[in-house]
Amino acid sequence: MPPLLSLLLATSALAAASQQDVIALFDKRALVKPITEIEGTLSDGSKATVYKVVVRSLPTDHAMGPWSPATLQDKGGYWEDTVDKKLYRVDAEYLKLLNTRGWNMFEADGTVHRTKDRTEFDKVARQELGGWSYDDALKGGVTNSVIELQPIEQIVTIFLPKNPQALAKLTMLRQARFSPRSGLGISTNGVRFFPPEPVDRITAFHNIAPLDPKGGHTGFGHEYHYHRAPSVMDHDTTGKVVGFALDGFAVRGPTEPDGSKPKDLDAIHGHDHGGLGYHYHVTDVWPYILGGFKGPLGTASLGDVDVCDATKTGGDGGKGGKGGKGGKKGPPGGGPPGGGPPEGK
């Protein structure tokens, strides 16, 4: 066999294996339909083959919650304190700590103040996104509360570049433009990764929005998403692929496959070594999942969507959707209008 033909066949086989590996990494229980390929437009306007991944948005591999304790006798989720930067379990000890700062997080009988329904949860969305003052929220909003809501199932389509392309310059989160629906990428269980929480905006109203033991909670679009990777919360040391960023590059656990700490990470928590190709590592410190992007981005949209156009950062990033359970309920987006990460920490 001619050397050139052998090289072409080997390259083709390697590409086929790589494609199969990517598809095989996703939990089939999360998929609405098999992963396919289409031609799409990435965030820089370039055309590329993208994976179309249609998911149900709720995890099937773990329970969600708890977030808020009902009383001081219970334990809720986890919250990184804005004063001492420690990660606390939301329980009697922590809520009493907040009360020493002038907050009012529970009643005399131990009942914890928390959002009781979707209407109250949506008030939080309006006050945070609308730039309300604390006094405004005292009159008609939500203050001194633990923010929580049971998420609803939503059908979401994620478009990931099949062959990620590294750009000459890293794109930091605050310079990145992406749809509020997109998040940063997707876990292999179908749940989206989101930027760090806008903690300053939350605590301005004496509220906290805890993450559950897997690092997730409900966003303003009533969707479940992660701010921290479950592999971090579970102290996983396998270095396995836990998801993919919107630019198509793999997101790995907090360690290398041999259990060692990743070395020589760049400014967005990525590196290329050991034949693994460029990839990101999640961590237990800011920015928790990734600090930006190595390449041009795909996008995400509510519903089963047929068109990928990541240049449309102000909306769903695509059109031609076929709808999705719960897709039209609640305030739009999981972040600020116009795309990009929310303000705050």
C-alpha positions in Angstrom: 0.0 0.0 0.0 1.4 3.4 -0.9 2.6 5.4 2.1 0.3 8.4 1.4 -2.7 6.1 1.2 -1.7 4.4 4.5 -1.4 7.8 6.1 -4.8 8.9 4.9 -6.4 5.7 6.1 -4.8 6.0 9.5 -5.9 9.6 9.8 -9.4 8.7 8.8 -9.5 5.8 11.3 -8.1 8.1 14.1 -10.8 10.7 13.3 -13.5 8.0 13.3 -12.3 6.7 16.7 -12.2 10.2 18.1 -15.7 10.9 17.0 -17.0 7.6 18.4 -15.2 8.4 21.7 -16.9 11.8 22.0 -20.3 10.4 21.3 -19.8 7.4 23.7 -18.8 9.7 26.6 -22.3 11.1 26.9 -24.8 9.4 29.2 -27.4 7.9 26.8 -30.1 8.5 29.4 -29.6 12.3 29.0 -30.0 12.2 25.2 -33.4 12.9 23.6 -32.0 11.4 20.3 -28.7 10.1 19.0 -26.0 12.7 18.5 -25.7 13.8 14.9 -23.5 16.2 12.8 -24.6 19.3 10.9 -22.9 22.3 9.4 -23.0 25.4 11.7 -21.7 28.9 12.2 -19.4 29.4 15.1 -19.0 32.5 17.2 -16.3 34.0 14.9 -18.5 33.6 11.9 -16.6 30.6 10.5 -18.4 27.5 9.2 -17.7 24.2 10.8 -19.1 20.7 11.4 -20.7 20.6 14.8 -22.2 17.9 16.9 -25.9 18.3 17.6 -26.5 17.1 21.1 -30.1 17.2 22.3 -30.5 16.6 26.0 -33.2 16.6 28.7 -31.3 19.1 31.0 -32.0 17.2 34.3 -29.4 14.7 35.6 -30.2 11.1 35.7 -27.1 10.0 37.5 -27.7 11.9 40.8 -30.4 13.5 42.9 -30.7 17.3 42.9 -30.7 19.3 46.1 -30.9 20.0 48.9 -30.4 23.8 48.7 -32.1 25.4 51.6 -32.7 23.7 55.0 -36.4 23.9 56.0 -35.4 24.5 59.7 -32.3 25.0 61.7 -32.4 21.3 62.4 -31.8 20.5 58.7 -28.8 20.8 56.4 -29.0 22.4 53.0 -26.5 22.8 50.2 -23.1 24.7 50.0 -22.3 28.4 49.8 -18.9 30.1 49.5 -19.0 32.9 52.0 -18.2 36.3 50.5 -16.3 37.5 53.6 -13.9 34.7 54.5 -14.1 32.8 51.1 -14.7 29.5 52.9 -17.2 26.9 51.5 -19.9 26.3 54.1 -22.7 23.8 54.5 -25.9 25.8 54.8 -27.0 24.8 58.3 -27.8 26.3 61.7 -24.2 27.3 62.3 -23.8 29.2 59.0 -27.2 30.9 59.1 -26.5 32.1 62.7 -23.2 33.4 61.4 -25.1 35.5 58.8 -27.4 36.8 61.5 -24.4 38.1 63.4 -23.8 40.3 60.4 -27.2 41.9 60.6 -29.1 39.5 58.3 -32.3 37.8 59.4 -32.3 34.3 58.0 -34.8 32.5 60.2 -37.7 32.8 62.6 -37.6 32.4 66.4 -39.0 28.8 66.0 -36.1 27.9 63.7 -38.0 28.1 60.4 -35.6 29.2 57.6 -36.5 32.0 55.3 -36.5 30.7 51.7 -38.2 31.2 48.4 -41.5 29.3 48.8 -42.6 29.1 45.1 -41.9 30.1 41.6 -43.5 33.5 41.9 -41.2 34.4 44.7 -38.2 33.0 42.9 -39.0 35.1 39.9 -39.0 38.2 42.1 -35.3 37.5 42.8 -34.7 37.4 39.0 -36.3 40.8 38.6 -34.5 42.5 41.4 -31.1 41.0 40.5 -31.3 41.7 36.8 -33.2 45.0 37.2 -30.6 46.7 39.4 -32.9 47.1 42.4 -31.6 48.6 45.6 -31.9 46.8 48.9 -34.7 49.1 50.0 -36.6 48.4 46.7 -36.3 44.7 47.5 -37.5 45.2 51.1 -40.7 46.8 49.7 -41.5 44.4 46.9 -38.9 41.8 46.5 -37.0 39.0 48.4 -34.4 39.7 51.1 -32.8 37.7 53.9 -33.6 34.4 52.3 -32.1 31.2 50.9 -32.9 31.1 47.2 -34.1 27.8 45.8 -36.5 26.3 43.3 -37.1 22.8 42.0 -36.0 22.9 38.3 -38.2 21.8 35.4 -37.1 19.5 32.6 -36.2 21.4 29.4 -35.2 20.0 26.1 -31.9 21.8 25.1 -29.8 21.5 22.0 -26.0 22.0 22.4 -23.9 22.5 19.3 -20.2 21.6 19.8 -17.5 22.0 17.2 -16.5 18.5 16.0 -12.9 19.6 15.3 -12.0 22.3 17.8 -9.7 25.0 16.5 -7.2 26.7 18.8 -7.1 30.5 18.3 -3.8 32.4 18.6 -5.2 34.3 21.6 -7.2 33.1 24.5 -10.7 34.6 25.0 -11.3 35.4 28.6 -14.8 35.0 30.0 -15.5 38.7 30.2 -14.6 39.1 26.6 -16.5 36.1 25.3 -19.9 36.5 23.6 -22.3 33.7 23.9 -26.1 33.3 24.4 -27.4 33.3 28.0 -28.9 29.9 27.2 -25.6 28.4 26.2 -23.6 28.5 29.4 -19.9 27.5 29.2 -20.5 24.0 27.9 -22.1 20.8 28.9 -21.4 17.9 31.3 -21.5 14.4 29.9 -24.8 13.8 31.8 -26.5 16.6 29.8 -26.4 19.4 32.4 -24.9 22.7 31.3 -21.9 24.4 32.9 -22.4 28.0 33.9 -20.0 30.8 34.8 -19.3 31.6 38.5 -22.3 32.8 40.4 -22.8 36.6 40.6 -22.4 36.5 44.3 -22.1 40.2 44.9 -25.4 40.8 43.2 -27.0 38.0 45.2 -25.7 39.0 48.6 -26.6 42.7 48.0 -30.1 41.6 49.1 -28.9 39.5 52.1 -29.7 36.4 50.1 -27.7 33.3 49.3 -28.2 30.8 46.5 -26.6 27.5 47.6 -25.3 24.8 45.3 -26.4 21.2 46.0 -23.8 18.5 46.9 -23.1 18.1 43.1 -22.5 21.8 42.4 -25.8 22.7 40.8 -28.9 24.7 41.4 -31.8 26.3 39.5 -31.2 29.3 37.3 -33.5 32.1 36.3 -34.8 30.2 33.3 -35.9 27.5 35.8 -33.2 25.2 34.5 -30.8 23.1 36.5 -27.1 23.9 35.8 -23.7 23.5 37.4 -21.4 26.3 38.8 -19.0 23.7 40.0 -18.3 20.3 38.5 -19.6 17.2 40.3 -16.2 15.6 39.9 -14.8 18.4 42.2 -17.6 18.0 44.7 -17.0 14.2 44.7 -13.2 14.6 45.0 -12.8 12.5 41.8 -9.1 11.7 41.0 -9.5 9.8 37.7 -8.9 12.8 35.4 -11.7 11.6 33.2 -13.5 13.8 30.7 -16.5 15.3 32.5 -17.9 17.4 29.7 -17.1 19.8 26.8 -16.7 23.5 26.6 -18.6 25.4 24.0 -15.5 25.6 21.9 -15.5 21.8 21.7 -12.4 21.1 23.8 -12.8 18.5 26.5 -13.3 19.4 30.2 -11.5 17.0 32.5 -11.8 16.4 36.3 -9.6 18.2 38.8 -6.6 15.8 38.5 -4.6 14.1 35.7 -5.5 10.4 34.9 -2.7 9.3 37.3 -4.3 11.4 40.2 -1.7 14.1 40.2 -2.4 17.8 40.2 -2.4 19.4 36.7 0.6 21.5 35.9 1.3 24.5 33.7 -2.4 25.4 33.2 -2.9 28.6 31.2 -5.1 31.6 32.3 -8.3 29.8 31.4 -7.4 26.5 33.2 -6.3 24.6 30.1 -3.2 22.9 28.8 -2.0 20.3 26.2 0.2 17.4 27.2 0.6 13.6 27.1 -1.1 13.2 23.8 -4.5 14.2 25.3 -4.8 17.3 23.2 -5.8 20.6 24.6 -8.3 20.3 27.5 -9.5 22.1 30.5 -9.4 21.1 34.2 -12.2 21.9 36.7 -11.1 23.1 40.1 -12.3 24.1 43.6 -11.2 27.7 43.2 -12.4 30.5 40.9 -13.3 30.2 38.0 -14.2 26.6 39.1 -14.9 25.2 35.6 -13.0 27.3 33.0 -11.9 30.9 32.7 -12.5 31.4 29.0 -12.2 29.7 25.7 -9.4 28.4 23.5 -11.3 28.4 20.2 -14.5 29.8 18.5 -17.7 28.7 20.1 -20.7 26.6 19.3 -24.0 27.5 21.0 -27.1 26.1 22.8 -30.8 26.7 22.3 -34.0 25.7 24.0 -35.9 22.9 22.2 -34.8 20.5 19.4 -33.1 23.0 17.1 -31.9 22.4 13.6 -29.8 25.5 12.9 -26.5 26.4 14.7 -25.6 30.1 14.5 -23.4 31.1 17.5 -23.1 34.7 16.2 -26.6 35.3 17.7 -25.5 36.0 21.3 -28.6 37.9 22.4 -31.1 35.1 22.1 -31.2 31.3 21.8 -28.4 31.1 19.3 -30.4 29.3 16.7 -33.8 28.9 15.1 -36.0 26.3 13.7 -36.7 24.8 17.2 -39.3 22.1 17.7 -40.1 23.1 21.3 -39.2 21.6 24.6 -40.9 20.7 27.8 -41.0 23.8 30.0 -39.1 25.7 27.3 -41.3 28.8 27.4 -41.7 29.1 31.1 -40.0 31.6 33.4 -37.7 34.5 32.8 -35.4 34.1 29.8 -31.8 32.9 30.1 -29.6 31.7 32.8 -27.4 34.9 32.8 -27.5 38.5 32.0 -29.1 39.9 28.8 -26.7 40.1 25.8 -24.6 37.0 26.7 -21.3 36.6 28.4 -20.8 35.8 32.1 -22.8 37.6 34.8 -21.3 40.3 36.9 -19.8 39.6 40.3 -17.2 37.2 41.5 
